[in-house]
């Protein structure tokens, strides 16, 4: 009888241990849990540049199709909003279409360059001008050149179109062309002419220039379409090839900024963006892959 009692107790103990092990494993507490399992669910929020936004949306769509448990939300608002979103910790990635400014560095834990882009200077097709110099671009945007005849075009006033303050495209454009200057205290001064028509997105600039006679604006090279005419700059065509060979001077990076530590879902998304598959989407979108 004593032997039967011991055997019964042993069997019961074994069953309890087995059940405990099964429960522990099901909860993901075993040593065999993988990073893929951990990243199987979650959400990622990207906020910032409207120039980067269409690319982020394409990347997010493909990523979510391959990762059912993770959602990626893409928001615009401009590069400045991307910095603010990281500072306020309301997004995983802030999207910038310019470099990080010195005064923003304390907010940024990591920078991830995901693509390169050029900025095309675009005009309404009635201007009669095909080429422009970097100096002439500056002169237009600070109000020193106001008539197309001074550039070999029609005798018509130039209608200047620009992006809103805080736009990464505007920041890069004004810095590269010299429209943005620094005073004796090192403070940046944007000298864009007060009469400029201000638009809140790349698409709005394109629409305004295409529908406004004798207007000029600037847009992301990846967003360029046939409704407007892109000027050559110092006789160099605005193209991906010329951005890469450094002959086209109006170019800038597309950057995701983040905290130093990010979630597993955010890391999985970033890994996809930087992969060959992700960079193929960058190229498909008309931008320049960083692995070229």
Secondary structure as UniProt FT lines:
FT   HELIX           2..26
FT   TURN            27..28
FT   TURN            31..32
FT   HELIX           35..38
FT   TURN            39..40
FT   STRAND          42..48
FT   HELIX           50..66
FT   TURN            68..69
FT   STRAND          70..77
FT   HELIX           79..87
FT   TURN            88..89
FT   STRAND          93..96
FT   HELIX           102..104
FT   TURN            105..107
FT   STRAND          110..123
FT   TURN            125..126
FT   STRAND          131..132
FT   HELIX           134..141
FT   TURN            142..143
FT   HELIX           148..151
FT   STRAND          159..163
FT   TURN            165..166
FT   HELIX           168..177
FT   STRAND          180..182
FT   TURN            184..185
FT   STRAND          188..190
FT   TURN            194..195
FT   STRAND          197..199
FT   HELIX           202..211
FT   TURN            213..214
FT   STRAND          215..220
FT   HELIX           221..223
FT   TURN            226..227
FT   STRAND          229..230
FT   STRAND          232..233
FT   TURN            234..235
FT   HELIX           240..244
FT   TURN            245..246
FT   STRAND          251..258
FT   HELIX           264..274
FT   HELIX           276..284
FT   TURN            285..286
FT   TURN            290..291
//
